[in-house]
Amino acid sequence: MELPVFYAPELNDSMTVYTMNEDTSKYCIQVLRHEKGDQVLLADGRGGRYTTVIIDDNRKKCQVQISGKEQLPAPEPALRIAIAFTKNASRIEWFLEKAAEIGVQTIIPLVSHRTEKEKIKAERLQNILVSAMLQSKQCYLPVLEEPQAFSKVVQSFGEEQRFIAHCLPDQKQDLGDVMEAGRNTIILIGPEGDFTPEEVKQAMDAGFKPVSLGKTRLRTETAGMVAVVMMNMKA
Amino acid sequence: MELPVFYAPELNDSMTVYTMNEDTSKYCIQVLRHEKGDQVLLADGRGGRYTTVIIDDNRKKCQVQISGKEQLPAPEPALRIAIAFTKNASRIEWFLEKAAEIGVQTIIPLVSHRTEKEKIKAERLQNILVSAMLQSKQCYLPVLEEPQAFSKVVQSFGEEQRFIAHCLPDQKQDLGDVMEAGRNTIILIGPEGDFTPEEVKQAMDAGFKPVSLGKTRLRTETAGMVAVVMMNMKA
């Protein structure tokens, strides 16, 4: 039987005892019905996985004794995706859940010319990422950055291999054919109305390669997920 | 400007005039505000794409005159997925939408030992597939079959290349490494509690190769979506 894993972002090496926050305590004690003496794992979201035993099964502040720590290596190469958030919140929330499950290190909400959503509900989205990390048995929480302007993103990440996925009828290669294994990678995914021709040119001038994600026309959140799958396959 | 495409399943070569059903008429005339004289495309879901002109912009029974037909070749090789439907309807609906967008020819609701959902809302799911087909500019509607028992599915598809994705700690290869291009393919995706060891053995005895879909533990609907992306990349 696999041990349950809970999220403990404040946990660090100097602690011998840790108190879960109220939501996690409730989930651990009231929902999953753990009790004093049960062994549970804690993940700090930065690769640390701690073995612990419940010493106080309080449903609002469950306390555990830490008995061991394993530090897992960070996923390599680093995979980043900058994606225009959709107007429809549930579509981008699905994307975040799936991207975190499949595996990605950084998600950047991309503010391009046709992006319809520039503000994000950071706390809600953070919770989705934490659930997906725990669900998929990972130890690194993807980093959700602040929304960034297209021109800023295009000028960053100088040492990565860089791609821009778009639907304009230009010549493009499939991401799967052009991506090289073992290199840090960033891909840009546009909004429902696509990037503008000027944006595609700006990215290409900055060294981004235009790529296709398959034969069909994909919605933004689908394109994002397909890109995450392809990057993981090639990485 | 691209012409809008509407679904017309009853359309056939002998017709010169076609009347859209009430939902499609409403969408075409009331929502998209098309009117008499506008050119629109119709897709029959079987590869036929018809060029038409609206001759009666009635919002309940919009009538069009057919002026031409293009028959597009069926996607090859054929990609099939048999997947245990999740208890949570929205998760499997999300999968159907994404699978149809990315491209798959047949979806079989798989009734395995631990499947929690054996009945499906065929009409609702059919509508999701139609929307996704139109949205992604495709002309073939994926076939959603009736739910089928695991043992029956395992005995079918004798000439395909056949895979079963599972989470048991057995030796497995990545689907991307083992799948051969150009061959008809079927993959089985298990329920939340996975296939039983007996089911995995039964499938392997019938010639299914066990495969992995990546490094992380995926939910059923995520595994299904990842499999569809990988099959399309390799096909």
Interface residues (C-beta under 8 A of the other chain):
Chain A: W94 K98 E101 I102 G103 Q135 S136 K137 Q138 D174 G176 G214 K215 T216 R217 L218 R219 T222 M225 V226 V229 M230 N232 M233
Chain B: W94 K98 E101 I102 G103 Q135 S136 K137 Q138 D174 G176 G214 K215 T216 R217 L218 R219 T222 M225 V226 V229 M230 N232 M233
